C-alpha cells in the first residue's frame, strides 16, 4: 500500500525546488498532498503542484473539500510523514510555540506521524539565537530537523541557509518512512569534540574541533537502534536526545572514560579531536604578563594518551574499532599507517585544508579505508549524511562478522 506524504511549502524562495521533490516522490509512487501557505503561493502557483502531484493543493483552512469531513484532521490522519520544506524562520517559530493560524500550522499540530523540517533562509536569520532556540525546541519534542547547506543565497549572502539538495531531502524521507534498525542490540561508544589541556587556571591548549561529526554519528547510531555512549570534549553543541552523555575536559579524562566503557561495547568510534600535547607543568595561579610586554613565556609540551592506539591494543575479536584521520597532506598514506598502528577495522580520512571538509563546517568530504585495503571515496555531503555512510560501512562489517561465526 502506497504511503502518503504531506508536503508543507512555506514562503521562501527555495519553494520552487520543492516541485522537483514532489515529482521525485510521485515517480516512486508515493501519494503526495501539498499544503501551501499564503506566502508560498507568491513564489510557486498551486496549479504547478496540482499538476505534478495529481491532487488538489490545499491552501486555505476554510476551503471546502469533498475528500475530508474536517480538512486539517483528514490530512493529519492520512499522512504517514509531514515534510515542511522550505521551512521559514516564521513558520519554525509558529511550530515551536504551538501557533495554529493557517492550514499548514494547524495540520502540523494535528498530525501524529513524524515531522521533517527543512529550514531555508538568510544566514543571519538562521543563526539568530531565537531561531536556533526554536529549532532546538522542535528537536527536543521529536521533530526531525535537517541542517541547511552552506553557499551563496538568493540575497547574495554566503553562509548557512541554503535548502539541501532535493536528493538529500528525498533520502531523509526514505529513512524516516523505512527506518533502519541494523544497530538494534548493539552498544556504540563514540568520542567527539576537542579536548583541552590546561596551562594555568585561565588558559589552555586546544584545537579547531567542534564535535559536529561525532554528534551526527551518535544521533545516527541511536536512530538506527543502538545504545549510544557519547564521551565529549569541549563543544558548543547540545547532546543528541536519547544518548548516554559524558562530558570531559582533557585527553586523559577522555581516555579514562573510554577505558571504563570500551569492554562492553560492540563498536567504538574515535572521532574526537584529541589534543596531542599538553603542558608539562600546570600553574596553580594565573600567569601575569609583564607591564612592558617584553617577557617571553616558553612552554614545554609533552604527549597525551593516544586513545585509539591504546584501545586497539586491548580490542576484542568481536569489536569494531573506527578511527579518523584529519590530514593536511599525504592523506591516504597517513590514514593507512594509522589503520596498522592503531589496530583499526576502518578509518575515515579527510583533507582538512579542502573547503567544506575541515573543522567547524556542516559538510565533509571523506574517504573510508578498510583494514583489507578496500577504499571508498565520497563527494561533499552534509555531516549527517556522512554519518549514515560511515555506519553503513560498520553495519557491513557486522554482517560479515556474523556470517563468519
BAVEXTI-151242 format. One line per 10 residues: number of its first residue (from 1); their letters; for each residue x, y, z of N, C-alpha, C. Coordinates in steps of 0.2 Angstrom, whole numbers, plus 5000, padded with zeros to 4 digits. Last residue first. Layout:
residues N
NUM	A	X,Y,Z,X,Y,Z,X,Y,Z; ...;
***
This chain:
residues 405
405	XXXXXXXXXX	5154,4918,5060,5153,4914,5066,5150,4907,5065; 5153,4924,5048,5159,4920,5049,5158,4916,5056; 5142,4932,5048,5142,4926,5043,5148,4921,5045; 5145,4941,5057,5140,4937,5059,5140,4931,5055; 5155,4948,5050,5157,4945,5056,5152,4940,5058; 5147,4954,5040,5152,4949,5038,5154,4945,5044; 5139,4962,5048,5136,4957,5044,5141,4952,5042; 5148,4971,5053,5145,4967,5057,5142,4961,5054; 5152,4977,5040,5157,4973,5044,5154,4969,5049; 5140,4984,5038,5143,4979,5033,5148,4974,5037;
395	XXXXXXXXXX	5140,4993,5048,5135,4988,5048,5137,4982,5043; 5151,5001,5044,5151,4997,5050,5146,4992,5050; 5145,5007,5032,5151,5003,5032,5152,4998,5038; 5134,5014,5038,5133,5008,5033,5139,5004,5033; 5141,5023,5046,5138,5017,5049,5136,5012,5045; 5146,5031,5035,5151,5028,5040,5147,5022,5043; 5134,5036,5030,5138,5032,5026,5143,5028,5030; 5129,5043,5041,5125,5037,5039,5129,5033,5034; 5138,5053,5042,5137,5048,5047,5134,5042,5045; 5136,5060,5030,5142,5056,5031,5142,5051,5036;
385	XXXXXXXXXX	5124,5065,5033,5124,5060,5028,5130,5056,5028; 5128,5074,5043,5123,5069,5045,5123,5064,5040; 5136,5082,5035,5139,5078,5040,5134,5073,5043; 5132,5083,5018,5131,5086,5025,5134,5080,5030; 5146,5080,5007,5140,5079,5009,5139,5082,5016; 5157,5078,4993,5155,5083,4999,5148,5082,5000; 5158,5061,4989,5158,5068,4987,5157,5072,4994; 5169,5047,4994,5163,5050,4994,5163,5058,4992; 5178,5032,4991,5178,5039,4992,5171,5042,4991; 5184,5017,4999,5178,5020,4996,5178,5028,4997;
375	XXXXXXXXXX	5194,5004,4998,5194,5011,4998,5187,5013,4995; 5201,4989,5005,5196,4992,5002,5195,5000,5003; 5211,4984,5014,5213,4988,5009,5208,4991,5004; 5206,4978,5025,5208,4974,5020,5210,4978,5014; 5202,4989,5033,5209,4985,5035,5211,4981,5029; 5196,5002,5023,5196,4996,5027,5202,4993,5028; 5193,5019,5022,5198,5014,5020,5197,5008,5025; 5184,5032,5015,5184,5027,5020,5189,5021,5018; 5185,5049,5013,5187,5043,5010,5188,5037,5016; 5175,5064,5013,5178,5058,5016,5180,5052,5011;
365	XXXXXXXXXX	5171,5079,5016,5172,5075,5010,5177,5070,5013; 5157,5087,5025,5163,5084,5025,5164,5080,5018; 5148,5101,5032,5149,5096,5027,5156,5093,5028; 5147,5111,5041,5142,5107,5041,5142,5101,5036; 5163,5115,5050,5159,5115,5044,5153,5110,5045; 5173,5113,5059,5168,5119,5060,5164,5120,5054; 5187,5107,5049,5183,5108,5056,5178,5114,5055; 5184,5103,5032,5188,5104,5038,5183,5104,5044; 5177,5103,5020,5179,5096,5023,5183,5097,5029; 5175,5114,5014,5169,5110,5015,5171,5103,5018;
355	XXXXXXXXXX	5190,5115,5006,5184,5119,5008,5178,5114,5008; 5204,5107,5013,5199,5107,5007,5193,5111,5010; 5211,5104,5024,5213,5110,5020,5208,5112,5014; 5208,5092,5029,5205,5097,5032,5207,5104,5029; 5205,5078,5020,5210,5083,5020,5206,5090,5023; 5201,5062,5029,5199,5069,5025,5205,5074,5025; 5196,5046,5032,5201,5051,5031,5198,5057,5027; 5192,5034,5043,5188,5039,5039,5193,5045,5038; 5195,5017,5044,5197,5023,5046,5194,5028,5041; 5192,5001,5051,5192,5005,5046,5194,5012,5048;
345	XXXXXXXXXX	5198,4994,5062,5195,4990,5056,5193,4994,5050; 5215,4997,5069,5208,4999,5067,5205,4994,5062; 5227,4997,5075,5223,4991,5075,5216,4992,5074; 5236,5007,5075,5231,5008,5080,5226,5002,5080; 5244,5004,5064,5247,5006,5071,5242,5006,5076; 5236,5002,5053,5240,4997,5056,5242,4998,5063; 5229,5014,5052,5225,5008,5052,5229,5002,5056; 5239,5023,5050,5235,5023,5057,5231,5017,5057; 5243,5021,5037,5248,5019,5043,5244,5019,5050; 5232,5025,5030,5234,5018,5030,5238,5016,5036;
335	XXXXXXXXXX	5233,5039,5033,5227,5035,5035,5229,5028,5036; 5245,5042,5026,5245,5043,5033,5239,5039,5036; 5240,5039,5013,5246,5036,5015,5246,5036,5023; 5229,5048,5011,5228,5041,5011,5234,5037,5014; 5236,5061,5013,5230,5059,5017,5229,5051,5017; 5247,5070,5011,5248,5063,5010,5242,5059,5014; 5241,5083,5022,5245,5081,5016,5245,5073,5016; 5233,5085,5032,5234,5091,5028,5238,5089,5022; 5219,5075,5040,5226,5076,5037,5226,5083,5033; 5212,5066,5051,5211,5073,5048,5218,5075,5046;
325	XXXXXXXXXX	5206,5051,5052,5212,5054,5050,5211,5061,5047; 5198,5041,5064,5198,5046,5059,5205,5049,5058; 5192,5024,5067,5196,5030,5068,5195,5035,5063; 5184,5010,5075,5184,5015,5069,5188,5021,5071; 5183,4994,5078,5186,5000,5080,5187,5004,5074; 5172,4981,5084,5174,4985,5078,5177,4992,5080; 5174,4966,5092,5173,4973,5092,5175,4976,5086; 5178,4952,5094,5171,4954,5091,5169,4961,5091; 5190,4952,5099,5189,4950,5092,5183,4952,5089; 5194,4968,5108,5192,4961,5107,5190,4959,5100;
315	XXXXXXXXXX	5208,4978,5110,5202,4977,5106,5200,4969,5106; 5220,4983,5116,5215,4978,5120,5209,4977,5117; 5225,4991,5107,5230,4985,5110,5225,4980,5114; 5216,5000,5104,5217,4995,5099,5221,4989,5102; 5217,5008,5114,5211,5004,5114,5212,4998,5109; 5229,5014,5111,5228,5011,5117,5222,5006,5117; 5225,5021,5099,5230,5016,5099,5230,5011,5105; 5215,5029,5104,5213,5024,5099,5218,5019,5099; 5223,5038,5112,5217,5034,5115,5215,5028,5110; 5237,5042,5117,5234,5040,5110,5229,5036,5112;
305	XXXXXXXXXX	5239,5054,5130,5237,5047,5128,5235,5047,5121; 5250,5067,5125,5244,5065,5129,5243,5058,5126; 5267,5073,5127,5262,5070,5124,5256,5068,5128; 5272,5090,5132,5273,5083,5132,5267,5079,5129; 5280,5106,5131,5274,5101,5129,5276,5094,5130; 5284,5120,5139,5287,5113,5137,5281,5109,5137; 5284,5137,5134,5280,5131,5137,5284,5125,5134; 5290,5152,5138,5291,5146,5134,5288,5140,5138; 5287,5168,5137,5284,5163,5140,5285,5156,5136; 5296,5184,5138,5294,5178,5135,5292,5172,5139;
295	XXXXXXXXXX	5292,5201,5141,5294,5194,5144,5291,5189,5139; 5288,5213,5137,5294,5210,5134,5295,5203,5136; 5277,5221,5141,5276,5215,5136,5282,5212,5133; 5279,5229,5152,5281,5231,5145,5281,5226,5140; 5273,5221,5162,5270,5228,5160,5272,5230,5153; 5270,5204,5159,5275,5209,5161,5272,5216,5158; 5256,5195,5164,5260,5197,5159,5264,5203,5162; 5254,5181,5176,5253,5188,5174,5258,5190,5169; 5246,5166,5176,5252,5169,5175,5251,5176,5173; 5235,5161,5189,5236,5164,5183,5242,5167,5182;
285	XXXXXXXXXX	5241,5146,5198,5239,5153,5198,5239,5156,5191; 5247,5134,5196,5241,5134,5201,5238,5141,5201; 5252,5129,5180,5252,5134,5185,5246,5134,5189; 5257,5113,5175,5251,5117,5175,5252,5122,5181; 5269,5107,5164,5268,5109,5171,5262,5114,5170; 5269,5102,5151,5272,5098,5156,5271,5100,5163; 5254,5104,5142,5259,5107,5146,5262,5103,5151; 5251,5092,5129,5249,5096,5135,5255,5099,5138; 5246,5086,5113,5251,5088,5118,5248,5092,5124; 5236,5082,5105,5241,5078,5105,5246,5080,5111;
275	XXXXXXXXXX	5219,5082,5109,5225,5086,5109,5231,5082,5110; 5207,5075,5098,5211,5074,5104,5217,5078,5104; 5193,5076,5092,5199,5080,5090,5203,5080,5097; 5184,5061,5090,5186,5067,5094,5193,5070,5091; 5180,5049,5085,5180,5055,5081,5182,5061,5084; 5181,5033,5086,5185,5039,5089,5185,5044,5084; 5170,5021,5091,5172,5026,5085,5175,5032,5088; 5167,5005,5093,5170,5010,5096,5172,5015,5090; 5154,4992,5096,5158,4997,5091,5160,5003,5095; 5151,4985,5107,5152,4982,5101,5156,4986,5096;
265	XXXXXXXXXX	5156,4987,5124,5154,4990,5118,5155,4986,5112; 5162,4984,5136,5155,4982,5135,5152,4984,5128; 5175,4989,5136,5174,4982,5136,5167,4980,5134; 5174,5003,5136,5175,5000,5130,5174,4993,5130; 5171,5011,5148,5166,5008,5144,5167,5003,5138; 5184,5014,5153,5178,5012,5158,5173,5008,5154; 5191,5019,5143,5193,5013,5146,5187,5010,5150; 5184,5032,5141,5184,5027,5136,5186,5020,5138; 5188,5038,5153,5181,5036,5152,5180,5031,5146; 5202,5039,5151,5199,5035,5157,5192,5033,5156;
255	XXXXXXXXXX	5202,5048,5140,5205,5041,5139,5202,5037,5145; 5196,5059,5145,5193,5056,5139,5195,5048,5139; 5206,5063,5154,5199,5061,5156,5195,5057,5151; 5217,5065,5145,5217,5060,5150,5210,5058,5153; 5212,5076,5137,5213,5069,5134,5214,5064,5139; 5200,5085,5147,5206,5084,5144,5207,5077,5141; 5185,5085,5149,5189,5091,5148,5196,5089,5144; 5169,5078,5146,5176,5078,5149,5179,5084,5146; 5153,5072,5148,5157,5077,5147,5164,5077,5150; 5143,5060,5142,5148,5061,5147,5152,5066,5144;
245	XXXXXXXXXX	5127,5053,5139,5131,5058,5138,5136,5059,5143; 5118,5042,5131,5121,5042,5137,5127,5047,5136; 5105,5048,5120,5111,5045,5121,5114,5046,5128; 5093,5055,5119,5092,5048,5119,5099,5044,5120; 5097,5069,5109,5092,5066,5113,5093,5058,5113; 5114,5074,5107,5108,5072,5104,5103,5068,5109; 5119,5089,5117,5120,5081,5116,5113,5079,5112; 5123,5104,5108,5119,5100,5113,5119,5093,5112; 5139,5111,5105,5133,5108,5103,5130,5105,5109; 5151,5117,5108,5145,5122,5109,5139,5118,5108;
235	XXXXXXXXXX	5164,5108,5117,5160,5109,5111,5154,5114,5113; 5176,5098,5123,5174,5104,5123,5170,5105,5116; 5172,5080,5122,5176,5086,5125,5173,5092,5124; 5161,5067,5126,5163,5073,5123,5167,5078,5126; 5155,5052,5123,5160,5055,5128,5163,5061,5124; 5141,5043,5122,5144,5049,5119,5149,5052,5124; 5134,5028,5119,5138,5032,5124,5142,5037,5121; 5119,5021,5114,5125,5025,5112,5128,5029,5118; 5112,5007,5107,5113,5011,5114,5119,5014,5113; 5104,5008,5091,5110,5007,5095,5109,5010,5102;
225	XXXXXXXXXX	5094,5011,5081,5093,5007,5086,5098,5005,5091; 5096,5022,5073,5096,5015,5070,5096,5010,5075; 5097,5033,5081,5091,5032,5077,5091,5025,5074; 5110,5030,5086,5104,5030,5091,5098,5029,5087; 5117,5033,5075,5118,5027,5078,5112,5025,5083; 5114,5047,5073,5113,5042,5068,5113,5035,5071; 5119,5053,5084,5112,5054,5083,5110,5048,5078; 5133,5050,5083,5129,5047,5089,5122,5048,5088; 5136,5056,5071,5137,5049,5072,5133,5046,5078; 5134,5069,5075,5130,5067,5070,5130,5059,5070;
215	XXXXXXXXXX	5144,5070,5085,5137,5071,5087,5132,5068,5082; 5156,5069,5076,5154,5064,5082,5147,5064,5084; 5154,5081,5069,5154,5074,5065,5153,5069,5071; 5155,5091,5078,5149,5090,5074,5149,5083,5071; 5166,5095,5086,5162,5089,5088,5156,5087,5083; 5175,5104,5083,5169,5106,5086,5164,5101,5088; 5193,5107,5083,5187,5103,5083,5181,5105,5086; 5204,5115,5083,5198,5118,5080,5192,5113,5080; 5211,5114,5100,5212,5114,5093,5205,5116,5090; 5220,5119,5115,5215,5115,5111,5216,5115,5104;
205	XXXXXXXXXX	5227,5124,5130,5228,5122,5123,5222,5118,5121; 5222,5138,5141,5223,5131,5140,5224,5130,5132; 5220,5149,5156,5222,5147,5149,5223,5140,5148; 5217,5149,5169,5213,5153,5164,5214,5150,5157; 5225,5142,5177,5218,5141,5179,5213,5145,5173; 5236,5136,5164,5235,5139,5171,5228,5139,5172; 5235,5126,5155,5241,5129,5156,5242,5132,5163; 5225,5111,5151,5226,5117,5155,5234,5120,5155; 5219,5106,5136,5224,5105,5141,5226,5111,5145; 5204,5098,5130,5208,5105,5132,5213,5103,5137;
195	XXXXXXXXXX	5197,5090,5115,5200,5090,5122,5204,5097,5123; 5183,5093,5105,5190,5094,5106,5192,5094,5114; 5171,5080,5099,5173,5087,5102,5181,5087,5103; 5170,5063,5104,5169,5068,5100,5171,5075,5103; 5168,5045,5104,5171,5051,5107,5170,5057,5102; 5156,5032,5107,5159,5037,5102,5162,5043,5106; 5151,5016,5107,5154,5021,5111,5158,5026,5106; 5136,5006,5106,5141,5010,5102,5144,5015,5106; 5129,4991,5106,5131,4996,5111,5137,5000,5107; 5115,4983,5099,5122,4985,5099,5123,4991,5103;
185	XXXXXXXXXX	5101,4982,5098,5105,4977,5102,5112,4978,5102; 5101,4988,5081,5097,4986,5087,5101,4981,5091; 5107,4993,5070,5111,4993,5076,5107,4991,5082; 5097,4992,5060,5103,4987,5060,5108,4988,5065; 5085,4998,5057,5086,4996,5064,5092,4991,5064; 5080,5011,5047,5084,5006,5048,5085,5005,5055; 5063,5016,5043,5069,5017,5047,5073,5011,5048; 5055,5022,5031,5058,5015,5032,5064,5015,5037; 5053,5035,5033,5047,5031,5032,5049,5023,5033; 5066,5040,5036,5060,5041,5041,5054,5036,5039;
175	XXXXXXXXXX	5072,5037,5024,5075,5034,5030,5069,5035,5036; 5065,5044,5014,5065,5037,5014,5067,5034,5021; 5069,5057,5018,5062,5055,5019,5061,5047,5019; 5082,5057,5016,5080,5058,5023,5073,5055,5023; 5082,5056,5002,5084,5051,5006,5082,5051,5013; 5076,5069,4999,5072,5063,4997,5075,5057,5001; 5086,5077,5003,5079,5078,5007,5076,5071,5005; 5095,5074,4994,5097,5073,5001,5091,5073,5005; 5089,5078,4982,5091,5071,4983,5092,5069,4990; 5088,5092,4983,5082,5088,4983,5084,5080,4985;
165	XXXXXXXXXX	5101,5099,4995,5099,5096,4988,5093,5091,4989; 5094,5110,5007,5098,5105,5005,5096,5102,4998; 5093,5128,5005,5090,5122,5005,5094,5116,5003; 5105,5138,5014,5103,5135,5008,5099,5129,5009; 5111,5141,5026,5104,5143,5025,5101,5141,5018; 5127,5148,5030,5122,5143,5030,5115,5145,5029; 5134,5159,5016,5134,5156,5023,5128,5150,5024; 5133,5174,5008,5136,5167,5008,5136,5165,5015; 5121,5184,5001,5125,5182,5007,5127,5175,5006; 5112,5185,4991,5119,5187,4989,5123,5186,4995;
155	XXXXXXXXXX	5099,5181,4992,5100,5188,4994,5107,5190,4993; 5100,5167,4989,5097,5172,4984,5098,5179,4986; 5117,5163,4994,5110,5163,4995,5107,5168,4990; 5131,5152,4992,5128,5159,4990,5120,5158,4990; 5132,5141,5007,5134,5143,5000,5131,5150,4999; 5127,5126,5015,5131,5132,5015,5132,5134,5008; 5111,5118,5019,5118,5119,5016,5121,5126,5017; 5103,5115,5035,5104,5118,5029,5111,5118,5026; 5100,5100,5044,5104,5106,5043,5104,5109,5036; 5083,5095,5048,5089,5094,5043,5093,5101,5044;
145	XXXXXXXXXX	5075,5088,5061,5077,5095,5058,5083,5094,5054; 5061,5080,5067,5067,5079,5063,5069,5085,5059; 5054,5082,5083,5054,5084,5076,5061,5082,5073; 5055,5079,5097,5055,5074,5092,5054,5075,5085; 5056,5089,5106,5050,5086,5106,5049,5081,5100; 5069,5094,5102,5068,5091,5109,5061,5088,5110; 5067,5100,5090,5071,5094,5091,5069,5090,5097; 5060,5111,5094,5057,5106,5089,5061,5100,5090; 5070,5118,5101,5064,5116,5104,5060,5111,5100; 5080,5120,5092,5081,5115,5097,5075,5113,5101;
135	XXXXXXXXXX	5073,5130,5084,5075,5123,5081,5076,5118,5086; 5072,5140,5094,5066,5137,5091,5067,5130,5088; 5085,5143,5095,5082,5141,5101,5075,5137,5099; 5088,5148,5082,5091,5142,5084,5088,5139,5090; 5080,5160,5083,5078,5154,5078,5081,5148,5080; 5087,5166,5093,5080,5165,5094,5078,5159,5089; 5100,5168,5087,5099,5164,5093,5091,5162,5094; 5102,5167,5070,5099,5171,5075,5097,5166,5081; 5105,5159,5059,5110,5159,5065,5107,5163,5071; 5095,5162,5050,5096,5155,5053,5100,5155,5059;
125	XXXXXXXXXX	5097,5176,5048,5091,5174,5051,5092,5167,5054; 5109,5176,5042,5109,5179,5049,5102,5177,5052; 5106,5168,5030,5111,5166,5035,5110,5169,5042; 5089,5166,5025,5095,5170,5026,5100,5168,5031; 5084,5149,5023,5083,5156,5025,5089,5160,5024; 5076,5134,5027,5080,5138,5022,5078,5145,5023; 5074,5118,5036,5075,5126,5036,5078,5128,5030; 5064,5106,5036,5070,5108,5032,5070,5115,5031; 5057,5094,5046,5058,5101,5045,5064,5103,5041; 5046,5081,5047,5053,5083,5045,5053,5090,5043;
115	XXXXXXXXXX	5037,5072,5059,5038,5078,5055,5045,5079,5053; 5028,5056,5060,5034,5060,5060,5034,5066,5056; 5010,5058,5065,5016,5055,5061,5022,5059,5062; 5000,5065,5070,5004,5060,5074,5009,5057,5071; 4995,5081,5067,4997,5075,5065,5000,5071,5070; 4991,5094,5072,4986,5088,5072,4989,5081,5070; 5000,5103,5070,4998,5102,5077,4994,5095,5077; 5001,5104,5056,5007,5102,5060,5005,5100,5067; 4988,5108,5053,4990,5101,5052,4996,5099,5056; 4990,5122,5057,4985,5118,5060,4986,5110,5059;
105	XXXXXXXXXX	5000,5126,5048,5002,5126,5055,4997,5122,5059; 4992,5125,5036,4998,5121,5037,5000,5120,5045; 4981,5134,5038,4980,5127,5037,4986,5123,5039; 4984,5145,5052,4983,5144,5045,4982,5136,5044; 4987,5146,5065,4983,5151,5062,4982,5151,5055; 4993,5140,5078,4989,5137,5073,4985,5142,5070; 5007,5138,5088,5003,5143,5085,5000,5139,5079; 5017,5132,5096,5011,5129,5095,5005,5133,5092; 5030,5136,5095,5026,5139,5101,5019,5137,5100; 5036,5130,5085,5039,5129,5091,5035,5132,5097;
95	XXXXXXXXXX	5028,5134,5074,5028,5127,5076,5031,5126,5084; 5032,5148,5073,5025,5146,5075,5024,5139,5077; 5045,5146,5070,5043,5150,5076,5036,5148,5078; 5044,5141,5058,5048,5137,5063,5046,5140,5070; 5039,5151,5051,5035,5145,5052,5038,5141,5057; 5049,5161,5051,5042,5162,5054,5038,5156,5056; 5059,5155,5045,5060,5156,5052,5053,5158,5055; 5052,5142,5034,5055,5149,5035,5056,5150,5043; 5056,5127,5026,5053,5130,5032,5056,5137,5034; 5052,5123,5009,5057,5126,5014,5053,5128,5020;
85	XXXXXXXXXX	5045,5110,5019,5051,5112,5015,5049,5117,5010; 5040,5098,5029,5039,5106,5029,5046,5108,5026; 5032,5083,5029,5038,5087,5027,5037,5094,5026; 5025,5071,5038,5024,5078,5036,5031,5081,5035; 5019,5054,5034,5025,5059,5036,5023,5066,5033; 5007,5049,5032,5012,5045,5035,5019,5049,5037; 4992,5056,5033,4999,5057,5031,5003,5052,5035; 4978,5055,5037,4980,5052,5031,4988,5051,5030; 4977,5063,5048,4976,5056,5048,4978,5052,5042; 4979,5076,5042,4983,5073,5048,4983,5066,5048;
75	XXXXXXXXXX	4969,5077,5033,4975,5077,5031,4980,5074,5036; 4958,5077,5043,4958,5072,5037,4965,5071,5035; 4961,5089,5050,4961,5082,5053,4961,5077,5048; 4959,5098,5040,4965,5098,5043,4966,5091,5047; 4945,5096,5036,4951,5096,5031,4957,5094,5035; 4933,5085,5040,4936,5091,5043,4943,5091,5040; 4930,5076,5029,4925,5079,5033,4927,5086,5036; 4938,5077,5013,4938,5076,5021,4932,5079,5024; 4935,5078,5000,4939,5072,5002,4939,5071,5009; 4928,5089,4996,4924,5083,4997,4928,5077,4999;
65	XXXXXXXXXX	4931,5105,5004,4934,5099,5000,4929,5093,5001; 4932,5122,5006,4928,5116,5006,4932,5111,5002; 4944,5132,5016,4941,5130,5009,4938,5123,5010; 4949,5136,5027,4942,5136,5027,4939,5134,5020; 4963,5136,5026,4960,5132,5032,4952,5132,5031; 4970,5134,5010,4965,5138,5015,4962,5134,5020; 4977,5126,5002,4980,5132,5004,4976,5136,5009; 4981,5111,4994,4977,5114,5000,4981,5120,5002; 4978,5105,4978,4983,5108,4983,4979,5112,4988; 4972,5089,4972,4971,5096,4974,4976,5099,4979;
55	XXXXXXXXXX	4984,5080,4963,4979,5081,4968,4978,5088,4970; 4995,5078,4955,4989,5074,4953,4983,5075,4958; 5008,5084,4957,5005,5079,4962,4999,5075,4960; 5009,5092,4946,5014,5087,4947,5011,5082,4952; 4997,5100,4946,4999,5096,4940,5004,5090,4942; 4998,5105,4959,4992,5101,4957,4994,5097,4951; 5010,5113,4958,5010,5107,4962,5004,5103,4961; 5005,5123,4948,5011,5119,4947,5011,5113,4951; 4994,5128,4955,4992,5124,4949,4999,5120,4947; 4999,5136,4965,4996,5130,4967,4995,5125,4961;
45	XXXXXXXXXX	5014,5144,4960,5007,5143,4959,5005,5136,4962; 5027,5150,4970,5025,5145,4965,5017,5144,4965; 5027,5162,4977,5033,5160,4973,5032,5155,4968; 5015,5165,4983,5019,5170,4979,5025,5168,4975; 5012,5153,4989,5009,5154,4983,5012,5160,4979; 5019,5155,5001,5022,5150,4997,5019,5151,4990; 5011,5164,5009,5017,5166,5006,5020,5162,5001; 5000,5155,5012,4999,5161,5008,5005,5163,5005; 5007,5138,5011,5005,5144,5015,5003,5150,5010; 5001,5123,5005,5004,5129,5004,5002,5134,5009;
35	XXXXXXXXXX	5002,5106,5004,4999,5111,5008,5003,5117,5007; 5000,5091,4994,5004,5098,4995,4999,5103,4999; 5001,5075,4996,4997,5080,4996,5001,5086,4998; 5005,5060,4987,5008,5067,4989,5002,5072,4990; 5010,5044,4987,5004,5048,4987,5006,5055,4990; 5023,5037,4978,5021,5039,4984,5015,5044,4983; 5030,5032,4966,5023,5030,4968,5021,5032,4975; 5041,5038,4962,5042,5032,4966,5035,5030,4969; 5036,5049,4956,5039,5044,4952,5040,5038,4955; 5032,5057,4967,5027,5054,4963,5030,5048,4959;
25	XXXXXXXXXX	5045,5061,4972,5041,5056,4976,5035,5053,4972; 5049,5069,4961,5053,5063,4963,5049,5058,4967; 5039,5079,4962,5040,5075,4956,5044,5068,4958; 5042,5084,4975,5036,5081,4974,5036,5077,4967; 5055,5090,4971,5054,5084,4977,5048,5081,4976; 5052,5099,4961,5056,5093,4960,5056,5088,4965; 5045,5108,4970,5042,5105,4964,5046,5099,4962; 5055,5113,4978,5050,5108,4981,5046,5104,4975; 5061,5123,4972,5064,5117,4972,5060,5111,4974; 5052,5134,4975,5052,5131,4968,5056,5125,4968;
15	XXXXXXXXXX	5055,5138,4988,5049,5134,4986,5049,5131,4980; 5066,5146,4990,5068,5139,4989,5061,5135,4987; 5060,5158,4995,5062,5157,4988,5064,5150,4986; 5046,5154,5006,5053,5155,5004,5055,5155,4997; 5033,5151,5013,5035,5157,5009,5042,5158,5008; 5032,5133,5013,5031,5140,5016,5034,5145,5011; 5023,5118,5011,5028,5123,5007,5026,5130,5010; 5022,5102,5016,5020,5109,5018,5025,5113,5015; 5017,5087,5010,5022,5092,5009,5020,5099,5011; 5013,5071,5016,5011,5078,5016,5017,5083,5016;
5	XXXXX	5013,5056,5009,5017,5061,5012,5014,5068,5011; 5007,5040,5011,5006,5047,5009,5010,5051,5013; 5012,5024,5003,5012,5029,5009,5011,5036,5007; 5003,5011,4995,5007,5017,4995,5006,5021,5001; 5004,4994,5000,5000,5000,5000,5004,5006,5000;
***
